[in-house]
């Protein structure tokens, strides 16, 4: 129950905390489109696997005369028959599809949290850039003291937005860390097992194509976590530049410049999403894993 309370709190801060302070409809639409793309990747890979396994079960049923099944169960076994047994088989298959649906929903929710954190940092960048434009516009219309007071108020709001974004990034890892950590390590383990199977099994062209399709599906699942997590790190690294462009050089009070320096130093601390606190989720790691798997695949094909 505590975990669900934490997730509810995180999404409340992600979606509603700063809406009354500063918002951007364009970035919100962009983030929703990105969530749909990653969710469709999860849905496509998961349900395509289920459909293909069902088709294989149908093939085995018509070719070998065994009951249709997509998973191996202790009971009912292929030798059992009867109306009640067939109903039980249907419930087993329905339960399998239900489990996959729950898994896809949880994965989509976890990835949505990454995308919303990325949106927080993008919104922060736009806030400081808009602040710089406002300072330049008001420079000729306001006295130095009034301009400094307005700059101080706006800059403190920006610092609060930044602290809220950092809080969201930290607590997304606390709330969803177990979800994406298991998923990432599971996909990497499956890829390793797939490579071992390639080395130890006699293979033909059909086997290689099937193995290649399996690896591609696993890599898509892996990338659906590593890529949005990499976006968080990248967008957070762009915040110092945006703060530097907020128009501080146009304000004559030196104490405000000290505040800007402290904010830039704070924003230069990298925001890194990790699986189990060990594996960094980033574009570079995703590319390294993917290229290594396909390199080994092609090397085995050559020999």
N, C-alpha and C positions, 0 to 999 in steps of 0.2 A: 504493500500500500504506500509505503514511503517513497518507492521508486516512481509510482504514478503521480504522486503529489509533486515530486521534483520535476517530472516531465511537464506537468500542467503549469507549474511556476515558470519553467524555462520558456515555454511557448507563449505564456502571457507576456513575459518581458520581450520576447522576440517580435511579437506581432502588435502589441498595444502600448508598450512603455513610452515610446517617443513620438507616437503619431500626432499628438497635440502640439508637440514642440517643433518638429520639422519632418516633412514627409515628401515623397516623390512618387507620383503615380506611374511614371515611366519605368522606374526601377522596380516597382512592385509587379508590374506586368511582366517585365523581363524575368524576374525571379520565379514567377508562376509558370512561365513557359519552360524554364530550365527544370523545375520540379517535374513537370509533365514529361519531359524528355527522359529523365532518369527513371521515373516511375514506369514509363512505357518499356524501357530497357529491362527492368525487373520482370514486368508482366510478360513481355515477349519471350524472354529466355525461359522463365519458369513454366509457363503454360505450353510453350512449344515442346519442352522436354516431356511434360505430361502427355501431350497429344501423341508425340512420337512413341512413347512407351506403350500407350494404349493401342496404337496401330500395330506395334510389334506383338502385343498380346493377342490381337485379332488374327494376325498372321499365323502365330503359333497355334491358335485355336482351330483355324480352318486347315492348317497343314498337318498338325500332329494330333489334333483331337483333344487337346488339354483345355481346361477351363481358362477363360480370359482373366488375366491378372497382370498387374503392373508392379507388384511388390511381392516378395516372398514372405508368407506368413506361416506360423506354426500350425494354426488351424483357421480355416479349413485347408486341407492339403489337396493336391490334384486328384487324389483317389476318392475324396468325399463327394457325394452328390445328393440331390434332393432339393425340394422347394426351399426349406429353411436354410439349407447350406448356401443356396444361390442368393437368397436375400442377405445372408451374412456377408457373402462376397461383395455384393453391391454396397453394403454399408462400409466395408473395408475400403473399397475404391472411393466412395464418397468422403470418408474420413481422410484419405490421402489428399484429395483435392482441397478439402477444407484446411488441412495443415499448411499446404502450399499457399493458399490464399491468405492465411494469417501471417505467414512468413513474408509474403510480398507486401502486405500492409505495414508491417513493422519496419521492413527495410525502407520502404518509401517514406515513412515518418522520420526515420533516422537521417536519410539523405535530405529531406526537406529542412531539417534543423541546420545542416551544413549550408544549404543554399540561403537560408534566412540570415545566418551569421555573416555570410559573404555580402548579402544585401545591406547589413548593418554597416560594414566597413565601406562599401560603395557609397552609401548615403552620407557617411561621415566625410568622405573625400569631397563629395559635391557640396556639403555644407560649408567647408572651409574655403573652397574655390568661390562659391557665391558670396561668402563673407569678404574675400579679397576684392571682388567686383563692387560690393557695396561700399567698402572703405574708399576705393578710388572714386566712386561716384559722389560720395558725401564730402570728400576732402575740400572741395571748393565751396561748399555750401555751409559748412559748420566750422566753429572755432576749434582750436587745437584741444582745448579741455573737453568740449562736448564730444568731439570725435574720439578722444581717448576713453571717456566714460562709456560711450556706445560700444567701442571695440572691446573693452573689458567685459561688459555684460555678454556680448555675443560670443566672445572667446571662452568664457566660463561655461556657457551652454554647450559649446563644442567639446570642451574637456569632459563634461558630464556625459555627452553622447558617446565619447570614446570609452569612458569607464564602463558604460552600460554594454558597449559592444564587447569589451574584454571580459566582462562578467558572463555574458552569454556564451562566448567561446569556451570559457573555462567550465561552465556548468553543462554545456552540451556534452562535453567529454565525460562529466560525472554521470549524466543522466543516460546517455546512449553509448558510452564507451564499451560496455559489455556486448552490445549488439554488433557494432561494426568491427570490434576486435575479433569476435568469433567468426564473423563472415570473412574478413580478410585472411585470417590464418587458415580457415577452412579452404578457401579458394586456392591459396598457395600450396597447401598440403595436397589438394586434389591434382594440381598441376604437377607436383613432384611425383605423385603416384602414377600419373599418366606417362611421365617420362620413363619411370621404372618399367612400366608395362611395355613401352615401345622397345626398350632394350632387351627384355627377357622373353618377348613373344615373337613367334614367327608371324610376319605380317604380309598381307597383299595390298593391292590398291584400295579395295573396299574398306579394309581395316584402317588404312592410313587416312582415308577421307573421313571415316566415322570418328577417328581419334582427333583429327584436325577440327572437325565441327564441335566436338566436346570441349577441346581446349579453347576454341573461340568463345563458346558460351561462358566458360568459367572466367576467361579474361574480361568479358563484358561485365560480368557481375563484380569482378575485382575493380575494374575501372570505374564502375558506377559509385564506388565508395572513395577510391583514391583521388579521382579527378575533382569532385566538389570539395573534398578536404584540402586539396592543393590550391583551389581557388581561395579558400579562407586565408591560407598563408600568404598568397600573392597579394590579395587586396589589402590585407593588414600591413604588408610591407610598403604599400603606396601611400599610406596615411602620413608619414613624416613629410613627404614632398608636398602634399596638400596643405599641411599646417604651415609649411614654409611659405606657401603662396597666399596666405590669408591676409596679406597687406600690413604686416607688422612694421615694415620699414617706413610706412607713411605716418606712424604714430610717434610723437616726439618724447613721450614719457618712457624713461629707461626701465622702470620697474616692470612694465608690461613686456619688454623684451626678455627679461629674466623668466617671466611666466611662459613665454613662447619656447624658450630654450628647454625648460623643464618638460613641457608637453612633448616636444620633439624627442627628447631623450626617452621619455616614457613610451612613445609610440615606436621607437626603434627596437624594442624588445620583440623578437620574433614570436608570432603566434603559430604554434605547430600542433597539429592533431596527430595523435599516436594511437596505435593499436596495442593494448595491454601495456602502454608506457614504453614500448620497445621499438616497434616499427613505425617509422615516420610515414604518414600518408601524404604523398606528394606526386606530382607529375613525373619527376625524375625516377622515383622508385617504381612507379607503374610502368614507365617505358623500359626500365632496366629488366624488370620481371618479364614483361611481354616479349621483348626482343630476345632474351635468353631462351625462353621456351620455344619460340619459333625457330631460332638458330639451331637448337638441338634437334628439333623436328626435321628440319631440312638436312642436317648433317646425317641423321639416321637414314633418311630417304636416299641419300647419295650412296650409302654403303649397304 
